[in-house]
Amino acid sequence: MSQPPILPSVDADLIAAVQAQLAALQGQLHAVSGELKVVKVERDLLRERVAAFEHKLFAARSEARHADQRDLFFNEAELLDKGEVAPGEKISVPAHNRHKRGRKPLDPALEREVIRHELPASERTCPHDGTPLVEIGVETTEQLDIVPAKVRVIRHERVKYACPCCDGGMAIAPAPIKLIPRSLLTEKALAWIITAKYQDGLPLYRQAALIGPLGGHFCRNTLAANVVRAGMAVQPVINLMRDHLLDADLILGDETELQVLKEPGRAARTKSYLWAQMSGTGPPIRLFTYAPSRSAKTALALYDGARGALLTDGYESYAAVARAYNLVHLGCWAHARRAFIEAETAVPKASRSPEHLATQFIAAIGELYAVEAKWRDAEPARQTVEERWRLRQETSVPILERIKTLLLANLHAVVPGSLLGRALHYLSGQWPKLTRYIEDGRYPIDNNPCENAIRPFVVGRRNWLFSDTVAGAQASANLYSLIETAKANRLEPYRYLCELFARLPQAKTVDDIETLLPWKIVLPD
């Protein structure tokens, strides 16, 4: 019977040393694994940021995301091009059937010149029996004709009078009161230049180039000086508009960047801001104010005297305003949704699916907007504040509960620094403000109306880029306020400015100026 092999004896100290070395190696491996996870997370975050920047640079700016909606737009144009859709024919879209509208008729209020086309006398006989033809009607077609701008000079002649018997009886007809004393531009010319700049986004140097060949040889500096002086002259009207705005039960607020080159004590590249305020109740008011900063101090000064409710994005200065003046602070669902859209677009297309967390939030928020659309599409008799509140309580409240449940389940499961993590934390931080809109049927779901009001300024800024001086920035803010408020009250801005500039120099009291507000003024036919 064979004997088992005799194992060599092992030193206990050696075993302990090997075990200690193994434990150290395991610790190092664990540390390296943790560092590798951090590196992978940082890599994924950088990839996400690159994808987001690429989307911002090269992709469409619209937030429309449903393929079926995009197909509807393009297919409809193709059908019209092929003649497969006729005016009045029903077009099937996902939600309903609608009639395709034909060509819109020309405005009946436009001046019309009639050109009558008749047959020569030699062709007005019947080819069968030679009887003279008689007129039985006319067939009409209309075309829009545009007459180029005409530059003319208004010559004011003030008649002088004198006594033929002595040298003391001198008199002269008084000069007409002008909005800008000694200006070379009439009120109508000034209104045309301001409308072209602030509504159509046409810089002053281009306007000078346009009117130069017509005989109006003005340099850009002359036009700019007149625009600035007009913007300062309308300050009494702006002050009254602000009083009415602060009396509104609901105010919407936003701000955007503005660069002013010559501002004392500040570099030319320093960012300044244009603050936008809009009435949510009462007369439609759009008010813009220049300020060198975006601080809470500036916001508190702008909203001093406000009452009721304030609807804004998540910028903290607005929260300070709401606390200081005891306002009901409402959040903007469009901003919350935009964050999830950015998170979704950063995901590679191959990895996108309806189960993606960002897509789930976007779909749920879309349901909230569908409720609002249902109210807007209802019969006018049902579009009441009470009906809107009831519809939200029945339909929007359960949707909000689902969104809240999904938020709490994933808030701490996503890397906070990622786009999706930021979207989740923004939604969590704004949740009390975002859900207050269901408490009152007067409250809108988002701040889009105010963003739409500020959009003309953003578009115009791409052309003129900056303001030269603080006075120019303040004047621009005043003129933007007048133009956008006129549009909100369904007034043509040029006609409103013509009447305002003509009548404002005659206004002596607050009541006189009150009659010049866009929602009170009566324009001549």
Buried (B, 14 or more C-beta within 10 A) or exposed (E): EEEEEEEEEEEEEEEEEEEEEEEEEEEEEEEEEEEEEEEEEEEEBEEBBEBBEEBEEEEEEEEEBEEEEEEBEEEBEEBBEEEEBEEEEEBEEEEEEEEBEEEEEEEEEEEEEEEEEEEEEEEEEEEEEEEEEEEEEEEEEEEEEEEEEEEEEEEEEEEEEEEEEEEEEEEEEEEEEBBBEEBEBBBBBBBBBBBBBBBEBBBBBBBBEBBEEEEBEBEBEBBBBBBBBBBBBBEBBBEBBBEBBBBBBBBBBBBBEBBBBEBEEBEEEEEBBBBBBBBBBEBBBBBBBBBBEBEBEBBBEBBEEBBBBBBBBBBEBBBBBBEBBEBBBBBBBBBBBBBBBBBBBBBEEEEEEEEBBBBBBBEBBBBBBEBBEEBEEBEEEEEEEEBBBBBBEEBBEEBBEEBBEBBEEBBEEBBEEBBBBBBBBBBEEBBEBBBBBBBBBBBBBBBBBBBEBBEBBEEBBEEBEBBBBBBBBBBBBBBBBBBBBBBBBEBEBBBBBBBBBBBBBEBEEEEEBBEBBBBEBEEEE
